Structure formats: C-alpha cells, structure tokens
Amino acid sequence: MSLRAFLKGSSILSLGQIFSQLTGLIRNSLIGHAVSPEDFGRAAVFALVVSLVESISEISADKLILQYKYGGNKKVISGIHFLNICKGTLCSILIILLHPVFLYFFEMEEASWGLYLVAVVPFIKGFVNFDFIRKQRELEFIYLVKLDFFCQLTALFIAYITLEFIVDYRVSLFAILAQALSYTLYSHWQCKQGYSAKLNKPILIKTIKFGWPLLINGLGLFLILQGDKFIVSKFFSMDILGYFAALTMLALMPAVIITKVLMSTLLPIYSNKNHKNNLITSNIPYFLSFLYIIYIVLFGDFLIDLVFGPKYLKQDYIFILLGCMWFFRLLQAKIVIKEISIGNTRTPLYATLIRLSFVPISFVFVLIENELSSIVYSGILGEMFALLYLLSLRKRSALYVYNKSQVL
C-alpha cells in the first residue's frame, strides 16, 4: 500500500471520526446542560451496561477481517455475521440476568426499567452488516465514516426532540436505542454485497483462536476504563458519578478518535508483508499522543465549561489526571497494533492484565484518602507499567509470526 493511500485514508477517517465524535459530544452536552448531575450519572450507567456486555463478548471479528489474508472473502464475512448474531442475542440475555447486580452497585431503583430496555441494544447490533469493514482493507473508509456519522446524527436528533418533552435520564436511554437501530439499518442500506449469515466451523474456530486473547483483553479494558465508575458509585454519591462520567467522556473523545484512526489505518498496513517502515507510519502514533496531552492541558477548563457548563468545573483537576492516563495509553498504540498485525493477540492481553492489577489498588487508595483523584492515580500507574512492559519487548521471533499462508 502506498504512502499516498495511507494519507488519503487516514485523512478521511480522521475527519469522519472528528465529526462523529463531535456530534456525540454535542448530544451529551445538550443532555448534560439540561439534566442534573445525578440524572447524568444514571444516563452514564446505561452506556456502561452496554459497554460491559460488549466487552465480555468482544472477539474482535472486525479486526480478523482486516488482518486475515482472506478476510474479504464472502464465506468469511458470512461466518462472522452468524457469530455476531449469536453474540448479540447472548449479550441481551446477559443484561437481563445481571439486572440485580447493576441495582446493587448503582442507585437505579426508579430507572431500573431502563436496564431491561437497554438489553435490546446488543440484539439489534447483532445484525450489523460488516461489508463496510471489507472496504477498509484497501484503506477505503468513506463507508465507515458515513455509518458512524449517520447513527450519531440520528441519536442527536432523537435527544433534541425528546428534550422538548422529557428532561431526565430517559433522554439518554432513547438516544442509545436510536443510535443502535440506525447503525444496523444503515450498515445494510449502504452495503455492496448481499447479507448472509451462515455457520462456518473453520471460521468459527479461527475467530475464537484469534479473538480469545482480545476477548479477555476487552474485558480487562472495561474493568480498567469503566470499573472506576463502580467504585465511584459505591464510595461517592450519584451526582459525583455524574461529574466523573462527564469529565471521562470529554477526555476519552479525542483518545477514541486517535485510537480508531491508528488501528484502522495502520493495522492493514502493518499486516502487509511488503510493508516497509517510513517516517510517517512509524512516528504518527507518538506525534498524536503528544498532541493529545497538549490539548488536555491547554484547553481543559474551557472545554469543560463549554460542553457541560460551570457546574462541572468543581472537579476540573480530574480532567488533567484522566488526560495523563490516556497519554500513557496512546504511547502504547504502535506496539499493540504491530503485535496484532502478526496475529499475536496475547501481548495486548498481557499489557491489559498489568493495568488490571492496579484496579484493586484504587480501592486501597480510596479507603485511605477518600478522594476521587485516588482512582485516577492508580490508573496512571497501571498505564505506566504497561508501557514499560511493551517497551521491554524484544523483536518478535519468527516463531511468533502469523502464518498468512493458511487457507480456509
């Protein structure tokens, strides 16, 4: 793949992700200004529940389509579609079964009905058409950009209309449902290939073999990124959870954009056996990491006030700490993508387990200090040690290189 194709693809994807994330941020800003921090905390729980079950079931089939030599094959995609339907169904059932657990951790008694309603989300997304991922193998991201932007725009529209009649946590719930439904429908509307879902045992085995470390990795990442909300909810009030969720969302948005752009553009490039390092593809992850921390430090208070209002400035120091945590995470991106590109999904898992080992420390910090910042400090330490582990890795032995000659 040429450098020109990389620059064109990454530019389109970056702009698309910026517009998509900004649209989502505008939606959350509308809700954040309209409802109380306590209700915003309840709204964050709905998003957390969906994120939890997706993390538990994330086998990274989309990454297999990008990484596998025959990932664009119709039989491969059809087998992954079947697996995705099964996954979505099981996730919906899991949310219903875990309902008492969520009520134990969060003050959601009056909003408990919403947990049942949000269980529909993974079932709907189980029928997504992955044809748009196939096009990413040639660094064509326009389909992905249209898809993300359309569903975010739909969710924004639903939130805006709903706020005319309801001003509480239910606005976020309806927006989440609208986003999932529009995502699935639009993925079918824009597809170039007919949709099919059929059990394919070789693909099932291959997907599980490729994805099980990333599945555990995804669960670990959830506990790292979202587990802090469980701690905040148990040790602090629901309005503090609202503050924390809002600031986390604001710090997370640019990091998500950077991570998605790097993964989607660099993974197919690094997976190409003819790829040769150049100045841009080798250093762009580090450049974007430093750009991110500059954004956090210089524009923190301004962005908090602009997006969520002055009432959220009470916890503005948390925003800087969250930015530091994500800075150390972004520095790891290049090594992680390179490992996945050779089919080695265990290294990202080991890095996540290192981060995860610091989650219990956050309990200790909170018990000793009783400060919200204690949770983020443990997260920063976890990211620093994970980075040190990845930097300590030596060049991969040929024994670890993924055998791309394998056929169906």
HELIX and SHEET records of a PDB file:
HELIX    1   1 LEU A    3  ALA A   34  1                                  32    
HELIX    2   2 PRO A   37  ILE A   56  1                                  20    
HELIX    3   3 ALA A   61  GLN A   67  1                                   7    
HELIX    4   4 LYS A   74  LEU A   97  1                                  24    
HELIX    5   5 HIS A   99  PHE A  105  1                                   7    
HELIX    6   6 GLU A  109  ALA A  111  5                                   3    
HELIX    7   7 SER A  112  LEU A  117  1                                   6    
HELIX    8   8 VAL A  120  LYS A  125  1                                   6    
HELIX    9   9 ASP A  131  GLN A  136  1                                   6    
HELIX   10  10 ILE A  142  LEU A  163  1                                  22    
HELIX   11  11 ARG A  170  TRP A  189  1                                  20    
HELIX   12  12 LYS A  201  LEU A  225  1                                  25    
HELIX   13  13 GLY A  227  PHE A  235  1                                   9    
HELIX   14  14 MET A  238  SER A  271  1                                  34    
HELIX   15  15 LEU A  279  PHE A  308  1                                  30    
HELIX   16  16 PRO A  310  GLN A  315  5                                   6    
HELIX   17  17 ASP A  316  LEU A  330  1                                  15    
HELIX   18  18 ALA A  333  SER A  341  1                                   9    
HELIX   19  19 ARG A  346  LEU A  356  1                                  11    
HELIX   20  20 VAL A  359  GLU A  369  1                                  11    
HELIX   21  21 SER A  373  SER A  392  1                                  20    
HELIX   22  22 ALA A  398  TYR A  400  5                                   3    
END                                                                             
